[in-house]
């Protein structure tokens, strides 16, 4: 039971750091926050992602490219040029690392207006940090796992961020229904979206990229949006639009 609780908590806390901070804030600037809260959620994203830490600058640039070039050859993570999800993940990893390490020239329209904390990045993106988190996950399993097969969940903890991104970008552009016609293949995957906190409403999101509520129909629900409304009400953030 402890392993299951840990896996679920890690999944949703990491996912919240990704969808709330990296996606809706760093990439889209759907709301503003002061420097204290910006640094707080920057560290929050690092701690919850742990061994699979994603740099805010590289994430924001890749996601902006994804919107601009959705489902074309220039899209860093479209499923429509790959036979299976693992090849897509490796391609995304290469583009991410090229952007992260300044090995490619990035269009200036993508390379701006995102949070940057070099000291935090230097620590969070180090092997020392990644291996420390991996060791903590292993230690937790060693103490609380009651069956050998529970250790099979460890790779999910190790690669939490990339796994979540791969599910969203593969499923969100291949399976489901569309509320809006667009030039890409973005789709909504209603029944599974509770597992991704709104991220699988890809068609809705591609239709209105700056809209903080990824749900568009009465029967759709974006679990992250009520949290955003709460944070806006108590002053942690300021929504650009409601």
Secondary structure, DSSP 4 states (H G I P E B T S, - for coil): -HHHHHHHHHHHHHHHIIIIIIIIIIIT--EE--HHHHHHHHHHHHHHHGGG---HHHHHHHHHHHHHTTTSTT-TT-GGG-SSHHHHHHHHHHHHHHHHTT-SPPPTTTSSS----HHHHHHHTSHHHHHHHHHHHHHHHHHH--SGGGGGGHHHHHTHHHHHHHHHHHHTTTSSB-SS--SS---B-GGGGGGTTTTTBHHHHHHSTT-S----STT---HHHHHHHHHHHTTS-EES--
